[in-house]
Amino acid sequence: MKEPILVVMAAGIGSRFGGLKQMTPFGLHGESLIDYSLYDALQVGFKRVIFIVNKRIHEDFRQIVGKHVERRMDVQYVMQELDDLPDGLTIPEGRIKPWGTGHAILACRDVIDAPFCAINGDDLYGRDALRQMYNYLSAGPEAGHYAMVAFSLMNTLSENGYVSRGVCKVNEQGNLDSIVETLHIIPTIDGPMYTLDSETYCRLPEETIVSMNIWGLTPEFIGHLQEAFPAFHEEAMRTNPLKAELYLPNVIGDLLKQGKASVKVLQSQDRWFGVTNASDRPAVEEALRDLTARGIYPDGLWKA
């Protein structure tokens, strides 16, 4: 079997953050969150990486991020562009937003030839999550046997405002039954709470299992995306032509409902770090300083 691939989705435009998070420095020596994910990936055994970017940032991304691993891993770059659409489909006038994570993976259709782990470029999942995923993919899962790494809700909350999380229902076999997108979750002194109407709040247990969009998939998944995209595009043109996105969890959820896939739920005890808003940045920088002081990361990831 060919070596598993790490696929890093880094073509987003970061509208809420106010900049390109995938290249923003957070570490002590200017490292981005992708740098830390790549360092973790190397430590657990990944030898191949595909970066999904867009033409506008490709060269800057390569100079700021990619060059650090080009002599350490087999690196490929794939462009996610608005006009990369199936025959007969068009870009609506005024659209600048990428088509979503499903479209990002679809952009890799010519280079995916092995089981792969898809991650967001602006999230830091921790070494344990990547280790579990590498081990799962290295075992050679059959087509349609996918995996995800889930986190405890308490390890994914922000002190700077509300978040949305995919709350997972897991069956007795340890496989995913469903993901319910739960909006407006906030930390309180009484534990996490969420609201549907901004007035009435309900409790969520701290140990609630949530998805943070780290998936282990097999190559035939590309075919499912090719089948799903035209129907998504048709609906998007009717309902939200400028902002609708094809999300990986939705495609995977449909496959679960149709009995065409299973998803093994792996659980990480690490804390997830990310920056939805600019106000999250100081907390992430402080966490990285702490992880460095504790020896989890070296003082300068790419000095050696």
N, C-alpha and C positions, 0 to 999 in steps of 0.2 A: 504493500500500500504506500502511496505517496505521502510525504510529510503533511500534517495538518497545516492549514493556512490561517494566519491572523488577518482579518479584514477590518481595516480601520476606516470608519465613515467620517470624513473630515471636509465635506463640501458645503456644510451649512453656513448661513450668513450671520448667525448670532444676533438677531434683531433685538431681543430683550436684553442681552448682555451689553450691547452697544459696540460690538467689535467682533473680530474673528477669534473666538475662544481657542480654536485649535492651534493657534500660534502665539497665544498670549503667554508671557513668562510668569510663572508662579513659584518656581524653585529658587533656591539660594543662588544659583549661577545662571538664572534666566531660562531654566527648563520649563517646557510646557507640560500640561497634563499628559499629552501623548507620549512625551519622553519617558515619564514614569511608567506608563503602561507598557511601552516597548522594553524598558529595562526589566520589568516584571516578566514579560513574555519570554525574554531571553533566559532569565533565571530558571523558568520552569520547562524550557525545552523547545519553544517555537523557533523554527529556522526560516520560515517564509512569512512575508507580510505583503499585503496589497493595500496601498493607500488610495482611497477614493477622494479625489479633490476636484477642482474645476480649473479650467484653463487660466482664469484670471490670477489664481493664487499658486499655480503649480510650481513655478520656479522659486518663488519666495518660500513656499512650503518645503521644497527640496533643500534649500539652503539652510533654513532654520531648524527643520526637524529631520528630514529624510537622510541627510548626509551622515548623521551620527550612526545610523544603522546599516548603511549601504555596504560597509566592509564587515558587518557582523551577521547580516541576514540576507537572504535572497529577496530583493525588493522589486516590486512592480508598482507602477502608477496607473490608475484608471481615471478617466475624466467623466464626471457626472455633469451633463449639460442639458439644458432645458429642451433643446431640439433633438435629443436622442430618444426618438419616439417610434413606435411601430408605424409601418406604412399606413397612410391615410389619416393619421392623427395630427393635430396642429396645436400650436401654443396660443392660448387666448391673448388678445391684445392687452398689454399692461402687466402681464405676469413676469415677475422676477424671482419669485420664491422657488427653490428646488422642489421636485416632485415627491420628496419624502424618502424614508429609509428603504422602503421596498424598491423604489426606482434606483437608489444607490447600489443596492446589491445586484439589481438587474444590469447595471452598467458593467459588472464583472463577468458577464456571460461568456466572454471569449477566453477568460483566463482561470476560471474556477475549475480545477481538475482533481480536487481532493476534499475531504471533509474540512469545514472551516468554522472559525469562531468570529462572529460579527460583533463589533463593539462600537460605541460612540466615541468619537475623537475628543470630546470635551468632558468625558467622565473618567474617573479613576476608580477602578473596581477592586484593586488590591491583588496581591500575589496569589492568595488562596483561591480566588475565583478563577484566575487564569490557569492555575495548576490543575484544578478539578476539570476544567474544560479541556485542557490539553490531554489529560489522561483519558477522558471519555472519547475524544476524537481519535487518539492514537490506537484505541482498541478496535477501530474499524467498524463503526456503526453501520447497519444496513440502511439502504435508502428509505427515507421516511421516518427513521428513528432519530429524532432530534433531541436536543437538550437545552436547558437554560440554567443560568445560575441566579438563584433568588437570594434576597437579603431580608433581614429582619427590618421591619419598618423603622424601629428606633435608630437604626444605623444609617438611615437615609434622609432624615429630616433636616430642615434648615432653621437656624435661629433667626433668620432675617425675613421671614414671611412664609406664606403658604406654598405647598407643593402639590402636585398631582402624582399619583402612583398607581400602577397596575396591581391590584390586590389579587393574589393567586389562590385558587382552590385546587388542592392536591388530593388525589385519591389514595387508596390504601396501598397501591402498587408504587407510590412515589412518583406518579406521572401527573402532568398538568391536566386538570379538568376544564378550567376556564380562567380568564383574566378579566376583571372588572375594573375599568378605569375609574378611579375614585378621586374626585377633585377637591381642592381647597382643604388640604390636611395641614393642621398646625400643631406645634408642640405646646403643651400647657403643663402647669405644675401637677395636674392630675393625669398626665399622659396624653398621647395623641388624640386629636378629635378632628372630625370633618363636618362640613356643612354642604347641603344642596341648595340652600336658599339664602345664605349669608346671615341667617338669623338663628336657626335651630341647629345646635351642634350635637353630634353623636360620637360616642367613644369608639376608638379602635385599639385593640390590644397592642402593646409595644412589639410583641413577637409576631405580629401579622406578617405573613410572607408576601413580599412584593417583587415585581419584575423591574429591572433597571436596564433592560434592552441589551443583554449579553446572551447571544444565542449560539448554539452549536448546530450546524446544518450540514446536510449532505448535498453533493453536486446537483442532483435532480431537482432540488428546490428551485433552481433557476427556471425550470420549465413551468412550475406553478406560478411564478411571478409573471412569466410571459403570458400565461393564460389569464391572470387576474388583471393585468394593467389596462387592457382596452375597456373592460366593464367599469373599472374605477374611473378612467378618463371620461367616459360617457356621463357617469353620475356627477363628476366634478364640474363638467361644463354646464350642467343644469343647476347645480346648487351652490358651488363656491369656486368659480373658475380661477380666481387669483391666488387662493391659499390652500385649497384642498391638497392633502398629501396621502400617498399610499404607505401605510405603516406596516412594518414587519409583523407586529403582534396581531393585526387584523387578518393578514393573509394566513398566518399560522393558526389563528383561531378558527378560521373558515375550514382549514384542512382537518382540524380536530373534529369539528361538527360533522364533516363528511366522512369521517373514519379513514382518512387518507394518510394520517400521520399520528405519531405519539411523541410526547415531549417529556423526557426525564428531567425531574427537578432536582438540581444540585443546590445545596445551601451553603453559603459562605457566612462565616461569623465575623468577617472583617467589616470595617466601616467603609461605605461608599462616599466619595467626594465628588462634588460637581459645582458648577456655577451657573445657575439659571439667570441670576441678576448680578449686576456689578457689585452689589452690597455683600454678596457671598465671598468675594475675593479675599478679604483679610483673613477670614476663618480658614480658608483652604491654604493660604500661605503659612499660617501659623501651624496648621496640622502637618504640613510638609517639613517645616523646621523641626517639629517634634519627632517625626518619623526618622529624620536624618540624625538627630541627637541620640535616638535610641538604637541606631545602627541598622535600621531596616533598609535605608538607602545610604549610599556613600555620599560624602560631601563633594558633590560634583559627579553627576551620573556618567559622563563620557570622558572623564579625565584620563582614564587608563587607555 
